[in-house]
Amino acid sequence: MPNSPETLHMPVKTVVLHARVDQKMCDIVNLGIAVQAAFSTLCALEYLKSYNLAPELIERVLLYPEQRRQTLH
C-alpha cells in the first residue's frame, strides 16, 4: 500500500490500564483501605460489608494487598 493513495484509518482508543470504571466503588474500596490502616481490619470489614461488597472482594482487598489494582499517579 505504500504507493496507493488509499490508507487505512484505524480508530485510536486511549487505554488506561487498571482504571476502575465505577468511581463510587473505587471510592468505597479506597476508604475501606484507609479505615484498615487507621483503625483495624475488623473496622474495615464492617465498613465494606455495609456497602454490600462481595465477600471475595473484601477478602482480597483487606488480606491480599499485593493483589490490589495499581493506582495511576
Backbone as numpy.savetxt, mean C-alpha at the origin, in Angstrom:
# Nx Ny Nz CAx CAy CAz Cx Cy Cz
10.53 -0.55 -40.74 9.75 0.65 -40.74 10.58 1.93 -40.74
11.87 1.87 -40.62 12.63 3.12 -40.58 12.42 3.99 -41.81
12.18 3.41 -42.96 11.98 4.19 -44.18 10.52 4.46 -44.46
9.64 4.00 -43.61 8.22 4.16 -43.81 7.73 5.44 -43.15
6.81 6.17 -43.81 6.26 7.37 -43.17 5.32 7.04 -42.02
4.91 5.77 -41.93 4.00 5.37 -40.85 4.81 5.06 -39.59
4.28 5.46 -38.49 4.92 5.13 -37.21 3.87 4.56 -36.29
4.31 3.77 -35.39 3.40 3.22 -34.38 3.44 4.10 -33.15
2.30 4.42 -32.65 2.23 5.22 -31.44 1.59 4.37 -30.36
2.38 4.05 -29.39 1.88 3.27 -28.26 1.48 4.25 -27.16
0.37 4.00 -26.55 -0.01 4.89 -25.45 1.01 4.77 -24.31
1.33 5.89 -23.74 2.29 5.92 -22.65 1.50 6.02 -21.35
1.79 5.10 -20.47 1.11 5.08 -19.18 2.17 5.11 -18.10
2.09 6.09 -17.24 3.04 6.19 -16.14 2.63 5.20 -15.06
3.57 4.40 -14.64 3.30 3.40 -13.61 4.07 3.79 -12.36
3.37 3.87 -11.26 4.00 4.14 -9.97 3.96 2.83 -9.20
5.13 2.28 -8.94 5.20 1.01 -8.25 4.79 1.13 -6.79
4.07 0.15 -6.33 3.67 0.02 -4.93 2.72 1.12 -4.46
2.05 1.77 -5.38 1.09 2.80 -4.98 -0.24 2.15 -4.65
-0.80 2.52 -3.56 -2.14 2.02 -3.21 -3.17 2.86 -3.94
-4.20 2.20 -4.42 -5.24 2.93 -5.13 -6.32 3.42 -4.17
-6.36 2.86 -2.99 -7.37 3.24 -2.01 -6.69 4.08 -0.92
-6.78 5.39 -1.04 -6.08 6.28 -0.11 -6.61 6.13 1.31
-7.90 5.90 1.46 -8.46 5.74 2.81 -7.85 4.52 3.50
-7.76 3.41 2.78 -7.16 2.20 3.35 -5.69 2.43 3.67
-5.01 3.15 2.82 -3.60 3.49 3.05 -3.46 4.27 4.35
-4.31 5.24 4.54 -4.26 6.07 5.75 -4.54 5.24 7.01
-5.52 4.34 6.92 -5.87 3.49 8.06 -4.70 2.60 8.43
-4.09 1.96 7.44 -2.96 1.07 7.69 -1.77 1.86 8.26
-1.48 3.01 7.68 -0.36 3.81 8.18 -0.59 4.26 9.62
-1.81 4.63 9.95 -2.09 5.03 11.32 -2.01 3.82 12.26
-2.43 2.66 11.80 -2.29 1.45 12.59 -0.84 1.15 12.91
0.04 1.36 11.92 1.47 1.17 12.13 2.00 2.18 13.15
1.52 3.41 13.06 1.93 4.45 14.01 1.44 4.12 15.42
0.22 3.62 15.54 -0.32 3.22 16.84 0.54 2.11 17.43
0.93 1.15 16.60 1.78 0.07 17.09 3.10 0.60 17.62
3.70 1.54 16.91 4.99 2.10 17.33 4.86 2.93 18.61
3.76 3.66 18.73 3.60 4.57 19.86 3.05 3.87 21.11
2.21 2.87 20.92 1.55 2.23 22.06 1.89 0.75 22.15
1.19 -0.06 21.37 1.46 -1.50 21.41 0.82 -2.18 20.22
1.22 -3.42 20.00 0.63 -4.20 18.92 -0.84 -4.46 19.21
-1.19 -4.68 20.47 -2.58 -4.93 20.82 -3.46 -3.71 20.51
-2.98 -2.53 20.81 -3.74 -1.31 20.49 -3.91 -1.17 18.98
-2.84 -1.45 18.24 -2.91 -1.36 16.78 -3.86 -2.40 16.22
-3.84 -3.59 16.79 -4.76 -4.66 16.37 -6.20 -4.21 16.55
-6.52 -3.68 17.70 -7.89 -3.22 17.97 -8.28 -2.08 17.03
-7.35 -1.18 16.79 -7.62 -0.07 15.87 -7.95 -0.60 14.48
-7.11 -1.48 13.95 -7.33 -2.00 12.60 -8.59 -2.86 12.53
-8.87 -3.62 13.58 -10.11 -4.42 13.61 -11.34 -3.52 13.58
-11.24 -2.34 14.18 -12.40 -1.43 14.21 -12.79 -0.95 12.81
-11.87 -1.09 11.85 -12.16 -0.73 10.46 -12.46 -1.95 9.60
-12.65 -3.09 10.26 -13.01 -4.33 9.58 -11.99 -4.76 8.54
-10.72 -4.55 8.82 -9.68 -5.03 7.92 -9.61 -6.55 8.03
-9.25 -7.18 6.94 -9.12 -8.63 6.93 -8.05 -9.07 7.93
-8.33 -10.13 8.68 -7.34 -10.61 9.66 -5.97 -10.89 9.04
-5.95 -11.40 7.80 -4.67 -11.69 7.13 -3.88 -10.40 6.89
-4.58 -9.34 6.55 -3.92 -8.05 6.31 -3.36 -7.51 7.63
-4.16 -7.56 8.67 -3.72 -7.07 9.98 -2.48 -7.84 10.44
-2.52 -9.15 10.29 -1.38 -9.97 10.70 -0.12 -9.58 9.92
-0.26 -9.44 8.62 0.90 -9.10 7.79 1.46 -7.73 8.16
0.58 -6.76 8.34 1.01 -5.39 8.63 1.71 -5.31 9.99
1.13 -5.95 10.99 1.66 -5.80 12.34 2.80 -6.76 12.69
2.79 -7.95 12.11 3.78 -8.95 12.51 4.92 -9.15 11.51
4.71 -8.72 10.27 5.72 -8.94 9.24 6.01 -7.64 8.50
6.67 -6.69 9.15 6.91 -5.39 8.52 7.72 -5.48 7.23
8.54 -6.52 7.10 9.34 -6.66 5.88 8.47 -6.97 4.65
7.23 -7.36 4.88 6.32 -7.66 3.77 5.44 -6.47 3.40
5.60 -5.38 4.13 4.80 -4.19 3.80 5.24 -3.61 2.47
4.33 -2.93 1.82 4.67 -2.23 0.58 5.64 -1.12 0.91
6.57 -0.89 0.00 7.51 0.20 0.18 6.81 1.50 -0.15
7.07 2.52 0.62 6.49 3.83 0.33 7.45 4.62 -0.55
6.88 5.45 -1.39 7.69 6.28 -2.26 7.87 7.63 -1.61
9.11 8.11 -1.54 9.38 9.42 -0.93 9.89 10.36 -1.98
